[in-house]
Amino acid sequence: MPTETNPLAGVRDVDFTRHALFRMKDQGMSEYEVFRSITSPSAEAKRDRESGHLVFRVGPFRVVARKDSSHHATVITFMAREEMP
């Protein structure tokens, strides 16, 4: 998974799957915190080779997202680092 500059920088609208919202709530993370983290120009993303989804590191967590258009993205899942396959 090569590192790239943040392809979600400038995205204004981020949706969250129900699964991601439940996982975030369990870990005490808000939608706003995740949104700010993954759309920051300084955030680094790794692209998953199989799915093409973007994987972000947010402290001890990983956020998996996909870019739907130039102004929209979806957070697919949220997990602790040790849960990653």
Buried (B, 14 or more C-beta within 10 A) or exposed (E): EEEEEBBBEEBEEBBBBEEBBEBBEEBEBEBEBBBEBBBBEEBEBBBEEEEEBBBBBBEEBBBBBBBEEEEBBBBBBBBEEEEEE
